[in-house]
Amino acid sequence: MKNIYSILLAFFLAVLIMYPTDTVTAGNKDRSGQAGASELLINPWAKSSAWGGVGTSCTHGLEALFTNIAGTAFTTGTEIVFSYTNWLQGSGVNIYSFGLSQKLGMNKGVLTVAVMSMNFGEIDITTTNSPEGGLGTFKPSYMNINLGYAKAFSNSIYGGIAIKIISESISDASALGIALDAGVQYVTGEKDQLKFGVALKNVGAPMRFSGDGLSFRGIIPGHGNDNDLFTVSHRSEKYELPATLRIGASYDFNIGEMHRITLAGNFNSNSFTKDQFILGLEYALKYYLSLRAGYTYQGGMFESNVVDRGTVFTGPTAGFTVSVPFNREKNTGIGIDYSYRATNPFGGVHNVGLTLNF
C-alpha cells in the first residue's frame, strides 16, 4: 500500500512540474501587469504571512488554504479564523477574511470554507463631461470564496484540492471566474522534522468584464436617420489568472520538550511576475508563543525605484502568535496572530488574526 502512495505522489508531482508552459511561464517579467484577479496573490492570513508565506511544506490548518491546500489535512477538529488586513497602510484599502476548517471523521479528510473580501471605500463617480466628480460615489467589490478538501493518504503523504469563486465588480460592470488549487505535502524523518511541499495555484479560464458600464448610446452610420440612437456594447478583452507554482521544504530543530526552531525555504514560479525566493524562520515555545520572520527576494529587489523593483514590497516580514491552550491533548485553544510586511511606498501591511480551535 505504501508503494501505491509513493507512485501517486510521484505522478502528482510530475503533473505539476510538467504543467503546460503557456499557462505557467516562469518569472516572465515582460508579462507583468497582463494578468487580472491579482487579489489571488494576496495572503490574507496573519500567521502564514508573518514569514512571507514560506510554508508550502509546513503550514498546517486553515491558513494552508493560501500556501498549500494539502496542509489543511492536519486539522484535528474544528478551526475558525478571523483576519483583518490594513493593506498598504495609507491607501485606504482593507481586507476582511473568515475561514472554517472541519475534520469530517477518521480518515475522511478535512473540509475548508473561506471568504476574503476587499474594501476600497467610496470612490467618486467621474465622466468625460464631469472629470471632477460631483455625481455620487460607488464602492468596488472584490471577493474570493474558497472551498477546499484535503486528506491524509498515509502517515507521510497529504494532498488536497480547492475551488475558488472570484468576483470583481463596480457599480455598472462585473466579472466572475473560477480557479483551482492543488497541492501535496510529504513528511519524513524520525520525528517528522523534514517536510516537502508542492502546490499549483490559481489555474482557471480567463475572465472578462461585462455590464452596462461597457455600453453607450450612439448613432450607427448607415442605420436609420441621425436622430436614431442605438445602445452599443463594447466587448472587453479577456484577462488571464495569475497562475503560480510553489515548491518548498522545511526542517524542524527540536530543542528539548519546549522549544522548536523551523527553517523553511520556498520557490514561487509566477506566470505574470518575477520568480520569488523566500526564506523563513519560526521559533515556537511549545503551545504558547511563536515568533516568525522571513525575507522574499525577486529580481530587482534592491532597486530604490518601485518601478525597477517591480513590487511595493521590500522583502522583510515578521510577526508572532500568542496562544492559550484549553486542552493540550485535543489541541484546542485560542490564539492571537499578527504580521507585518514592509513596503515602499506606503506604510507596510498590517494583519491581525484570531484563531479558535475546538
C-alpha positions as CSV (number, residue, x, y, z in Angstrom):
1,M,0.0,0.0,0.0
2,K,2.8,2.4,0.8
3,N,4.3,1.8,-2.6
4,I,1.0,2.8,-4.2
5,Y,1.0,6.1,-2.3
6,S,4.6,6.7,-3.4
7,I,3.6,6.2,-7.0
8,L,0.6,8.5,-6.7
9,L,2.8,11.2,-5.1
10,A,5.4,10.9,-7.9
11,F,2.7,11.1,-10.6
12,F,1.1,14.1,-9.0
13,L,4.5,16.0,-8.7
14,A,5.2,15.2,-12.3
15,V,1.9,16.6,-13.4
16,L,2.6,19.8,-11.5
17,I,6.1,20.2,-12.9
18,M,5.1,19.4,-16.4
19,Y,2.0,21.7,-16.4
20,P,1.8,23.5,-19.9
21,T,4.3,26.3,-20.1
22,D,1.8,28.6,-21.9
23,T,-0.1,28.7,-18.5
24,V,2.8,28.7,-16.1
25,T,5.7,30.7,-17.6
26,A,8.5,31.0,-15.0
27,G,9.0,34.6,-14.0
28,N,8.2,36.3,-17.3
29,K,8.7,40.0,-16.3
30,D,7.6,41.1,-19.8
31,R,4.1,39.8,-19.0
32,S,3.9,41.8,-15.7
33,G,0.5,43.6,-15.4
34,Q,-1.1,41.5,-18.1
35,A,-3.0,39.2,-15.7
36,G,-6.1,40.1,-13.7
37,A,-7.5,39.0,-10.4
38,S,-4.2,39.9,-8.7
39,E,-6.0,39.7,-5.3
40,L,-5.5,35.9,-5.6
41,L,-1.8,36.6,-4.9
42,I,-2.6,38.4,-1.6
43,N,-2.2,36.3,1.6
44,P,-5.0,37.5,3.9
45,W,-3.9,35.4,6.9
46,A,-1.6,36.7,9.7
47,K,0.1,33.6,10.8
48,S,1.4,32.4,7.4
49,S,2.2,35.9,6.0
50,A,4.4,36.7,9.0
51,W,7.2,34.7,7.5
52,G,6.5,35.5,3.9
53,G,4.1,32.7,3.0
54,V,7.1,30.3,3.0
55,G,5.2,27.4,4.5
56,T,4.3,25.5,1.3
57,S,5.8,22.4,3.0
58,C,4.9,23.0,6.7
59,T,1.9,25.3,7.1
60,H,-0.9,23.3,8.8
61,G,-4.5,24.1,9.5
62,L,-6.8,26.6,7.8
63,E,-4.1,29.1,6.8
64,A,-2.6,26.4,4.5
65,L,-5.5,27.3,2.2
66,F,-3.2,30.0,0.8
67,T,0.2,28.4,0.9
68,N,-0.7,24.7,0.1
69,I,-4.2,23.3,0.4
70,A,-2.7,19.9,1.4
71,G,-1.8,21.4,4.8
72,T,-5.4,21.7,5.9
73,A,-5.5,17.9,6.2
74,F,-3.7,18.4,9.6
75,T,-6.8,20.0,11.2
76,T,-7.6,17.9,14.2
77,G,-11.1,19.1,14.9
78,T,-12.8,22.5,14.2
79,E,-10.7,25.6,13.4
80,I,-12.1,29.1,12.9
81,V,-10.0,32.0,11.8
82,F,-10.9,35.7,11.6
83,S,-8.5,38.1,10.0
84,Y,-8.2,41.8,9.3
85,T,-5.6,43.3,7.0
86,N,-4.7,47.0,6.7
87,W,-3.5,46.7,3.1
88,L,-0.7,49.1,2.2
89,Q,-1.3,51.5,5.1
90,G,-2.3,54.9,3.8
91,S,-4.1,53.5,0.7
92,G,-7.4,53.2,2.4
93,V,-7.8,49.5,1.4
94,N,-8.9,46.9,4.0
95,I,-9.2,43.2,3.7
96,Y,-11.6,41.1,5.8
97,S,-11.3,37.3,5.9
98,F,-13.1,34.4,7.6
99,G,-12.4,30.7,7.4
100,L,-13.7,27.4,8.8
101,S,-12.0,24.0,8.7
102,Q,-13.8,20.9,9.9
103,K,-12.4,17.4,10.2
104,L,-15.0,15.1,8.8
105,G,-14.1,12.0,10.8
106,M,-11.4,9.3,10.9
107,N,-9.7,9.1,7.6
108,K,-12.5,11.1,5.9
109,G,-10.5,14.2,5.3
110,V,-11.0,17.9,6.1
111,L,-13.4,20.4,4.5
112,T,-12.5,24.1,4.5
113,V,-14.6,27.1,3.6
114,A,-13.2,30.6,3.5
115,V,-14.2,34.1,2.3
116,M,-11.9,37.0,1.5
117,S,-13.4,40.5,0.8
118,M,-11.5,43.7,-0.1
119,N,-12.9,47.1,0.9
120,F,-11.7,50.1,-1.2
121,G,-14.0,52.6,0.4
122,E,-16.1,55.1,-1.6
123,I,-14.8,56.4,-4.9
124,D,-16.2,59.5,-6.7
125,I,-18.1,58.8,-10.0
126,T,-16.5,60.8,-12.9
127,T,-17.2,61.1,-16.6
128,T,-15.6,62.8,-19.5
129,N,-18.1,65.6,-19.0
130,S,-17.6,65.7,-15.2
131,P,-14.0,64.8,-14.6
132,E,-14.1,66.4,-11.1
133,G,-16.9,64.2,-9.9
134,G,-20.0,65.5,-8.1
135,L,-22.2,62.7,-9.5
136,G,-22.1,60.5,-6.4
137,T,-19.9,57.6,-5.3
138,F,-19.5,53.9,-5.9
139,K,-17.9,51.0,-4.0
140,P,-15.8,48.5,-5.9
141,S,-16.1,44.9,-4.5
142,Y,-13.5,42.1,-4.7
143,M,-14.5,38.8,-3.2
144,N,-13.0,35.3,-3.2
145,I,-14.9,32.3,-1.9
146,N,-12.8,29.2,-1.3
147,L,-14.0,25.6,-0.9
148,G,-11.2,23.1,-0.2
149,Y,-10.8,19.4,0.7
150,A,-7.7,17.7,1.9
151,K,-6.8,14.2,3.2
152,A,-4.0,12.2,4.7
153,F,-3.2,9.3,2.3
154,S,-0.6,7.9,4.6
155,N,1.5,8.9,7.6
156,S,3.7,10.8,5.2
157,I,1.6,11.9,2.3
158,Y,-1.1,14.6,2.4
159,G,-3.0,16.1,-0.6
160,G,-5.8,18.5,-1.3
161,I,-7.7,20.5,-3.9
162,A,-9.6,23.8,-3.7
163,I,-12.1,25.6,-5.9
164,K,-12.2,29.4,-5.8
165,I,-15.1,31.6,-7.0
166,I,-13.7,35.0,-8.0
167,S,-16.0,38.0,-8.1
168,E,-14.9,41.6,-9.1
169,S,-17.4,44.4,-9.6
170,I,-18.0,48.1,-9.7
171,S,-21.4,49.9,-9.9
172,D,-22.0,49.0,-13.6
173,A,-19.6,46.2,-14.6
174,S,-18.5,42.9,-13.1
175,A,-16.5,39.8,-13.8
176,L,-16.9,36.2,-12.4
177,G,-14.4,33.4,-12.6
178,I,-13.4,30.0,-11.2
179,A,-9.9,28.8,-10.3
180,L,-8.4,25.6,-8.9
181,D,-5.6,25.0,-6.4
182,A,-4.0,21.6,-5.8
183,G,-1.1,20.5,-3.6
184,V,0.8,17.8,-1.8
185,Q,2.9,17.7,1.4
186,Y,5.4,15.0,2.2
187,V,6.6,14.4,5.8
188,T,9.6,12.3,6.8
189,G,12.2,11.8,9.5
190,E,12.2,10.1,12.9
191,K,10.2,12.9,14.4
192,D,8.5,14.2,11.2
193,Q,11.0,17.0,11.2
194,L,11.7,17.1,7.4
195,K,8.9,18.3,5.1
196,F,8.4,19.0,1.4
197,G,5.6,20.6,-0.4
198,V,4.4,21.4,-4.0
199,A,1.3,23.5,-4.8
200,L,-0.2,24.7,-8.1
201,K,-2.5,27.7,-7.6
202,N,-4.9,29.9,-9.5
203,V,-5.4,27.7,-12.5
204,G,-8.6,28.6,-14.4
205,A,-10.2,30.0,-17.6
206,P,-9.7,33.7,-18.5
207,M,-12.1,36.2,-17.0
208,R,-13.9,39.1,-18.7
209,F,-15.9,42.2,-17.5
210,S,-19.4,42.8,-18.7
211,G,-22.3,45.1,-17.8
212,D,-24.0,48.4,-18.5
213,G,-20.7,50.2,-17.9
214,L,-19.4,48.9,-21.2
215,S,-22.4,50.3,-23.1
216,F,-23.2,53.7,-24.6
217,R,-25.9,55.4,-26.7
218,G,-24.8,56.4,-30.1
219,I,-25.6,56.7,-33.8
220,I,-24.6,53.9,-36.2
221,P,-23.7,55.3,-39.6
222,G,-26.0,54.0,-42.4
223,H,-28.7,52.7,-40.0
224,G,-31.7,55.0,-39.6
225,N,-31.5,58.8,-39.5
226,D,-29.3,61.0,-37.4
227,N,-31.9,61.2,-34.7
228,D,-32.0,57.5,-34.1
229,L,-29.9,56.4,-31.1
230,F,-28.8,52.8,-30.5
231,T,-27.4,51.1,-27.5
232,V,-23.9,49.8,-28.3
233,S,-22.0,47.4,-26.1
234,H,-18.2,47.1,-26.1
235,R,-16.6,43.7,-25.7
236,S,-14.0,43.8,-23.0
237,E,-10.8,41.9,-23.5
238,K,-10.3,38.7,-21.6
239,Y,-7.6,38.5,-18.9
240,E,-5.6,35.5,-17.5
241,L,-5.5,34.5,-13.9
242,P,-2.1,34.7,-12.1
243,A,-1.2,31.0,-12.0
244,T,1.6,30.1,-9.6
245,L,3.7,27.0,-8.9
246,R,5.1,26.8,-5.3
247,I,7.8,24.4,-4.2
248,G,9.1,24.4,-0.6
249,A,11.0,22.5,2.0
250,S,11.4,22.9,5.8
251,Y,13.3,21.3,8.7
252,D,12.3,21.4,12.4
253,F,15.1,21.7,15.0
254,N,13.5,20.4,18.3
255,I,15.3,21.6,21.4
256,G,14.1,19.5,24.3
257,E,10.4,19.3,25.0
258,M,9.6,23.0,25.0
259,H,11.4,24.7,22.0
260,R,11.3,24.3,18.3
261,I,13.1,26.2,15.5
262,T,11.9,25.7,11.9
263,L,13.9,26.8,8.9
264,A,11.9,26.9,5.7
265,G,12.6,27.8,2.0
266,N,10.3,28.4,-0.9
267,F,10.4,29.0,-4.6
268,N,7.5,30.6,-6.4
269,S,7.3,30.4,-10.2
270,N,4.8,33.1,-11.2
271,S,3.2,33.3,-14.6
272,F,2.9,37.1,-14.9
273,T,5.5,38.4,-12.4
274,K,9.1,37.7,-11.4
275,D,10.0,34.5,-9.7
276,Q,10.4,34.7,-5.9
277,F,12.8,33.0,-3.4
278,I,11.6,33.1,0.2
279,L,13.5,32.2,3.3
280,G,11.7,32.0,6.7
281,L,12.4,31.2,10.3
282,E,10.0,30.3,13.1
283,Y,10.6,29.8,16.8
284,A,7.9,28.1,18.9
285,L,7.7,27.9,22.7
286,K,5.5,24.8,22.9
287,Y,1.9,25.8,22.6
288,Y,2.2,29.3,23.9
289,L,4.3,31.6,21.7
290,S,5.6,31.6,18.1
291,L,7.9,34.2,16.6
292,R,8.3,34.4,12.8
293,A,10.4,36.3,10.3
294,G,11.0,36.0,6.6
295,Y,12.5,37.6,3.6
296,T,11.2,37.5,0.0
297,Y,13.7,38.1,-2.9
298,Q,13.0,38.6,-6.5
299,G,14.9,40.2,-9.4
300,G,15.5,44.0,-8.8
301,M,14.5,43.8,-5.1
302,F,17.3,46.1,-4.1
303,E,16.3,48.9,-6.5
304,S,15.1,52.0,-4.8
305,N,12.6,52.8,-7.5
306,V,9.4,50.8,-7.2
307,V,9.1,50.6,-11.0
308,D,12.5,49.0,-11.3
309,R,11.8,46.8,-8.3
310,G,8.5,45.6,-9.8
311,T,6.8,45.4,-6.4
312,V,6.0,47.7,-3.4
313,F,7.3,45.0,-1.1
314,T,10.9,45.4,0.1
315,G,11.4,41.9,1.3
316,P,11.2,41.7,5.2
317,T,8.2,40.2,7.0
318,A,7.7,39.4,10.7
319,G,5.1,38.5,13.2
320,F,4.0,36.4,16.2
321,T,1.3,34.3,17.7
322,V,0.2,34.2,21.3
323,S,-1.9,31.1,22.2
324,V,-3.8,29.9,25.2
325,P,-4.5,26.1,25.1
326,F,-7.7,24.8,26.6
327,N,-6.9,21.1,26.2
328,R,-3.4,20.1,25.0
329,E,-4.4,16.5,24.2
330,K,-7.3,17.6,22.0
331,N,-5.3,20.6,20.6
332,T,-8.0,23.1,21.5
333,G,-7.4,26.7,22.3
334,I,-7.4,30.4,21.2
335,G,-4.6,32.3,19.5
336,I,-4.0,35.9,18.5
337,D,-1.8,36.4,15.4
338,Y,0.0,39.5,14.0
339,S,2.1,40.1,11.0
340,Y,3.9,43.0,9.3
341,R,5.1,43.2,5.7
342,A,7.5,46.0,4.8
343,T,6.7,48.2,1.8
344,N,8.0,51.2,0.0
345,P,6.0,53.4,-0.7
346,F,3.1,53.2,1.8
347,G,3.4,52.2,5.5
348,G,3.5,48.5,5.1
349,V,0.9,45.8,5.5
350,H,-0.5,45.1,9.0
351,N,-2.5,41.9,9.6
352,V,-4.3,40.8,12.8
353,G,-6.0,37.4,13.2
354,L,-7.9,35.4,15.8
355,T,-7.7,31.6,15.7
356,L,-10.1,29.3,17.6
357,N,-9.5,25.5,17.8
358,F,-12.1,23.2,19.4
